[in-house]
Amino acid sequence: MKRRSRVPDVPELAAHLRNLEEAWRGRRLDSDPLLFPHRYERQDDREVAAFLASSLAFGRVASINASLEKLFRTLGPQPASALRGGGDSWPGLEGFVHRWVDAGSLRPFLRAVGETLRTEGSLGGLLADGDDGSADYVAALDRFFSVLRERTGVPPAGRTRGLQFLLPSPAGGGACKRAHLFLRWMIRNDDVDLGLWKGGVFSPARLLLPMDTHVHRISRYLGLTARPTADLRAAREATGWLSKIDPSDPVRFDWSLSRLGILAECVRDPRRSRCGDCAVRPVCRAASPRGRPPVRSHASGASPE
C-alpha cells in the first residue's frame, strides 16, 4: 500500500474540505452555543450573547445549553443593556454551576463585561484598542483579557479557578479555543457566523482555527498538524495549511470539521465512527480503504494518530 505523505496534498484536501463544508452548511445550529446569539436582533445583544456563550462553551452540549439558558434568563431580553446598567448581584444566578464555573466566578466576569460596554461601547472596541496588527489576534486577545481581569475588581490572589478559566491568557501557549471561537463568530459573515465586526483591524484572514480536542484530532487525521497536543502551535500550524486553500478565510471549514466531533460522526472508537459517509475520508489518515478507522493493535500499541 502506498504510504501517504506527511505533507497534505493541498488541491486534493481542498476539494474534499469544500465537499464537507457544503454537507454541513447551515445545518445543526442546535448543536452549538452559537444558537444563543442568533436569538437576538440587536447587534449589541448579539455581541454580548456571543461572548458569554463562547466563554461557557466547554463540556457536553446539553450541559452548555442548560447553563446558558439560566444565564440569559437571568439577564433578560436585552443582555447588553442589563450588563451596561452596572448591576452585579444577579440573584437569578444563585446555585449556578457549570463544571468549575459557579456564580462566584461568573458575577465579577459579568461586571467586567458591563464596565467594558460603558467604557469602550462594545467588546469589539476593546479588542481593537489593543490590536497591534500582528498576523493573528493572539496578542490582541491577550491584552483584551488582561483588561477584563483588571475590571473584575478581583486581585490575582483572589481569582477562583472558574474566573481564571473565563479570562485566559492566549499568549501563554494554550489553544484558547473559546476565545478564537468568539472571534470566528464575530468576524466571519458566512453561513452561521454573525459577522458583527467589520472593517479596520477585523479580517477573517487573521483568524486562527479554534482548536479543541475534537478539531485537533481530526486535524491530525487530515495532516494539518503533527503536534501531539491541542495548543497554540497546533492551531497556527493547522491554520497555516488551511490558508493555502483560502488565504482570505482559512477558518471557514471550522463549522464542518467541528460538527464531525461534536455530533460523534468522527470518534476514536472505530465501531462508532461514520467514516463511510464522511466527505473527507479520501484524505483522512485514520480511515481504511473500507471506510472504517483501523482498529488499534493491542500487540503493537499502534494508533491511527
C-alpha positions in Angstrom: 0.0 0.0 0.0 1.3 3.4 -0.9 2.3 5.4 2.2 0.6 8.7 2.5 2.9 11.7 2.5 3.2 13.6 5.8 2.6 16.8 3.8 -1.1 17.3 2.8 -1.9 17.4 -0.9 -3.4 20.8 -0.8 -5.6 20.6 -4.0 -7.0 17.2 -3.0 -7.5 18.3 0.6 -9.2 21.5 -0.6 -11.7 19.6 -2.8 -12.8 17.3 0.0 -13.0 20.1 2.6 -15.2 22.0 0.3 -17.5 19.0 0.0 -17.5 18.7 3.8 -18.3 22.4 4.1 -21.3 22.0 1.7 -22.6 18.9 3.6 -22.8 20.9 6.8 -23.7 24.4 5.5 -26.4 25.9 7.7 -27.1 22.6 9.5 -27.4 21.7 13.1 -27.2 25.1 14.8 -28.9 23.4 17.6 -25.7 21.5 18.4 -23.7 24.7 19.1 -23.8 27.6 21.6 -23.9 29.9 18.6 -27.6 29.2 18.7 -28.0 31.7 21.6 -26.7 34.9 20.0 -28.9 34.1 17.0 -31.9 34.6 19.2 -31.3 38.4 19.5 -31.9 41.1 16.9 -29.9 44.0 18.3 -26.2 43.9 17.4 -25.0 44.8 21.0 -27.1 41.9 22.4 -25.7 39.5 19.8 -22.1 40.6 20.7 -22.6 40.1 24.4 -24.5 36.8 24.0 -21.8 35.5 21.7 -19.1 36.3 24.2 -20.9 34.7 27.1 -21.9 31.7 25.1 -18.4 31.1 23.8 -17.0 31.6 27.3 -19.1 28.7 28.6 -18.6 26.5 25.5 -16.9 23.6 27.2 -18.4 20.3 28.3 -21.4 18.4 26.9 -23.8 20.2 24.6 -26.8 19.6 26.8 -24.9 21.0 29.9 -23.7 24.0 28.0 -27.2 24.8 26.8 -28.8 24.4 30.2 -26.2 26.7 31.8 -26.7 29.3 29.0 -30.5 29.2 29.3 -30.2 30.0 33.0 -27.7 32.8 32.4 -29.7 34.5 29.7 -32.9 34.1 31.6 -31.3 36.0 34.4 -30.1 38.8 32.1 -33.4 39.2 30.5 -34.4 40.1 26.9 -31.6 42.7 26.4 -28.4 41.3 28.0 -26.2 44.2 26.8 -28.4 46.8 28.4 -28.6 44.6 31.6 -24.9 44.5 31.9 -24.3 48.1 30.9 -26.6 49.1 33.7 -23.9 48.2 36.2 -25.7 45.7 38.4 -23.7 42.8 39.8 -25.9 41.0 42.3 -27.9 38.9 39.7 -30.0 36.9 42.3 -31.1 34.6 39.4 -27.6 33.1 39.3 -27.9 31.6 42.8 -26.8 28.0 42.6 -25.4 28.4 39.1 -22.7 25.8 38.4 -21.2 24.9 35.0 -18.5 22.4 35.8 -15.9 24.6 37.7 -17.5 27.9 36.9 -20.0 29.0 39.6 -21.9 32.2 40.4 -19.0 33.5 42.4 -16.8 33.3 39.3 -19.5 34.5 36.9 -20.5 37.7 38.7 -17.1 39.5 38.5 -16.8 38.3 34.9 -20.2 39.9 34.1 -19.1 43.0 36.0 -16.0 43.3 33.8 -18.1 42.9 30.6 -20.5 45.6 31.8 -17.7 48.1 32.5 -16.3 47.4 29.0 -19.7 48.2 27.4 -19.8 51.5 29.4 -16.1 52.4 28.7 -15.4 51.3 25.1 -19.0 50.9 24.0 -18.5 47.4 22.8 -16.3 44.3 23.3 -15.1 44.8 19.7 -13.9 48.3 20.7 -11.8 46.9 23.5 -10.2 44.3 21.2 -9.5 46.9 18.5 -7.9 49.2 21.0 -5.3 46.5 21.9 -4.6 45.3 18.4 -1.1 45.7 17.0 -1.8 44.4 13.6 0.0 41.1 14.0 -0.5 38.2 11.7 -3.2 36.8 14.0 -5.2 38.0 17.0 -3.3 36.3 19.8 -1.6 39.4 21.1 -4.8 41.5 20.8 -6.7 38.8 22.7 -4.1 38.7 25.4 -4.5 42.4 26.0 -8.3 42.1 25.8 -8.4 39.5 28.6 -5.8 41.4 30.7 -8.1 44.4 30.7 -11.1 42.3 31.6 -9.2 40.7 34.5 -8.4 44.2 35.9 -12.1 45.2 35.6 -13.3 42.3 37.6 -12.0 44.1 40.7 -10.7 40.8 42.0 -6.9 40.7 42.8 -4.9 37.9 41.3 -4.6 36.0 44.6 -8.4 36.0 44.9 -9.3 34.8 41.5 -11.0 31.4 41.6 -10.3 28.6 39.1 -13.5 29.4 37.3 -12.7 33.1 36.9 -9.2 32.3 35.6 -10.8 29.9 33.1 -13.2 32.5 31.9 -10.4 35.1 31.4 -7.4 33.1 29.9 -4.1 34.3 28.6 -4.0 33.5 24.9 -0.3 34.4 24.5 0.6 31.7 27.1 0.8 28.9 24.5 -2.6 27.3 25.0 -5.1 26.9 22.2 -7.7 29.1 24.0 -10.3 27.6 21.8 -13.2 29.6 23.2 -11.5 32.9 22.6 -10.8 32.1 19.0 -14.3 30.7 18.6 -15.7 34.0 19.7 -13.6 35.8 17.1 -14.8 33.5 14.4 -18.4 34.2 15.2 -17.7 38.0 15.3 -15.5 38.4 12.3 -16.7 35.9 9.7 -20.0 36.7 8.0 -20.6 33.5 6.1 -23.0 30.6 6.9 -23.9 30.6 10.6 -21.3 33.1 11.8 -22.5 36.6 12.8 -20.1 38.9 11.1 -20.7 41.8 13.5 -17.1 43.2 13.5 -16.3 44.6 10.1 -13.5 46.8 8.6 -10.5 48.3 10.3 -8.4 45.6 12.1 -11.1 42.9 11.6 -10.2 40.4 8.9 -11.1 36.7 8.6 -7.6 36.2 7.2 -6.1 36.8 10.7 -8.3 34.2 12.5 -6.9 31.0 14.0 -8.7 27.7 13.9 -10.5 27.2 17.3 -8.6 24.1 18.5 -10.3 21.8 20.9 -9.6 18.1 21.3 -12.1 17.1 18.5 -10.7 19.6 16.0 -7.1 18.8 17.0 -7.7 15.0 16.5 -9.4 15.5 13.1 -6.7 18.0 12.1 -4.1 15.3 12.7 -6.1 12.8 10.7 -6.0 15.3 7.8 -2.3 16.1 8.1 -3.0 19.7 9.1 -0.8 19.4 12.2 1.7 16.9 13.7 1.5 18.5 17.2 0.6 15.9 19.9 -1.4 18.4 21.9 -4.1 20.9 21.1 -2.1 24.1 21.7 -1.4 27.4 20.1 1.3 26.0 17.9 -1.1 23.3 16.6 -3.7 25.9 15.9 -1.3 28.0 14.0 0.1 25.1 12.1 -3.4 23.8 11.1 -4.5 27.3 10.1 -1.3 27.7 8.0 -2.3 24.7 5.9 -5.9 25.9 5.6 -4.7 29.3 4.5 -3.1 27.7 1.5 -6.7 26.7 0.4 -8.3 30.1 1.3 -5.8 32.8 2.5 -8.6 35.3 3.0 -10.7 33.0 5.2 -8.7 30.0 6.5 -11.1 29.0 9.3 -14.2 28.7 7.0 -14.0 25.0 7.5 -14.2 25.1 11.3 -18.0 24.7 11.4 -18.0 21.5 9.4 -14.9 20.0 11.0 -16.2 20.6 14.5 -19.6 19.0 13.7 -17.7 15.8 13.0 -16.5 15.6 16.6 -19.4 17.3 18.4 -22.0 15.1 16.7 -19.9 11.9 17.0 -19.6 11.5 13.3 -15.8 11.0 13.9 -14.7 9.5 17.1 -11.7 7.5 18.3 -13.8 4.3 18.6 -13.8 2.7 15.2 -17.0 0.9 15.9 -18.9 4.3 16.3 -17.4 6.4 13.6 -19.3 7.0 10.3 -16.2 7.1 8.1 -18.1 5.7 5.1 -20.4 8.7 4.9 -17.6 11.3 5.5 -16.7 13.7 2.7 -13.0 13.9 3.9 -12.5 10.1 4.1 -10.3 10.0 1.0 -7.8 12.4 2.6 -8.1 11.1 6.2 -5.1 9.2 7.6 -7.2 7.3 10.1 -9.7 5.8 7.6 -9.1 2.5 6.0 -9.9 1.8 2.3 -13.1 0.2 3.5 -14.2 3.4 5.2 -13.5 2.4 8.8 -10.7 3.6 11.0 -8.1 0.9 11.7 -8.6 -0.9 15.0 -5.8 -0.3 17.5 -3.4 -3.1 17.6 -3.1 -4.3 21.2 0.2 -6.1 20.4 2.0 -3.1 18.9 0.2 -0.3 20.5 -0.3 1.2 17.1 -2.7 4.1 16.8 -4.3 5.8 13.8 -2.9 9.0 15.1 
